[in-house]
């Protein structure tokens, strides 16, 4: 069965029709729509000569046994953010499926090494704020006690949502056993940014992922009546938070690759007739350089304390999650550049600002790299997310070449057992 990039596009459209509404994709992890997407995917692989199972963290594994137990792992995620796009995550899963289809039909159907495909559980972290849930469990970096009582906007705990989907949060560390025999990991993803489009290039090689510091910051002041409390005696928690929201921008702009985002704000009591007594905000800071990231975080903390004092408030920080900058494997990066050049003649190398499961896999020591395909207008995480069909087809072709280069390399070299 020759590689068929058009079938990948067809599968993507079919998934979109099944799990999106007028506002975009709705495959939020640990929800019925996400489970529907996974059932749909299971039906896609049922006629292939593969084995399927879910691990202790809810990651979905497809295995095509080869002559060697040593494995090449392809992967990404089917879950989406609310009102998300039609490509984020699922492109990599369905491109990987197409490669499995193609290799399963070659020769006697038994590749020289084992080929595995994984759909990581809850890459986005959109519902509970814990990104890379499944891949961190695989990598042994899961933070169970910090995560089990996280709640969504409706007050449902992460632990309970997982249980409904058949996952016991106390046992997610068991996913580490899936590391056995994996010799390399490859991931295809949309860029989610404007760099490739700005250079008029369809594909790019990813050098690594930026480090991330993600925190909840709580300012506490004093609730008071909005009509009877003079301005000069107010202890307005929202005012302190608003000052910080403006300050993080110049902090990040000191560094060319850095970004900082205050993504959510909750006020209490949250009514129009009361001064805000408590304000909870989230802060996400990213950079390729660990020293720069640490410096940015320190500046933000100092600024929060200064603004809290100015407004007669207190401030407390609580870490949601963090990850250090990750560099990808040099040999696989070279293979990726070669595969792109053979497909489109030109490759551009760039870092990834968004988080990806590949970062957690790389933390285990498994050789890892990623390939990006251009995003129109650099948009993602909304229904306007799009990529030229021609570029998607080129991505599938180049990713297949990358996979085959890696299979040959693993067959010839004892890289990891």
Secondary structure by P-SEA (a helix, b strand, c coil): ccccaaaaaaaaaaaaaacccccccccccccaaaaaaaaaaaaacccccccccccccbbbbbbbcccccbbbbbbcccccccccccccaaaaaaaaaaaaaaaaacccccccbbbbbbbccccccccccccaaaaaaaaccccccccccccccccccaaaaaaaaccccccccccccccccccbbbbbbcccccccccccccbbbbcbbbbbbbbbbbbbbbbcccccccccccccaaaaaaaaaaaaaaaaaccccbbbbbcccccccccccccccbbbbbbbbbcccaaaaaaaaaaaaaaaaaaaaaacbbbbbbbccccccccccaaaaaaaaaaaaaaccbbbbbbbccccaaaaaaaaccccbbbbccccccccccccccccaaaaaaaaaaaaaaaaaaaaaaaaccccc
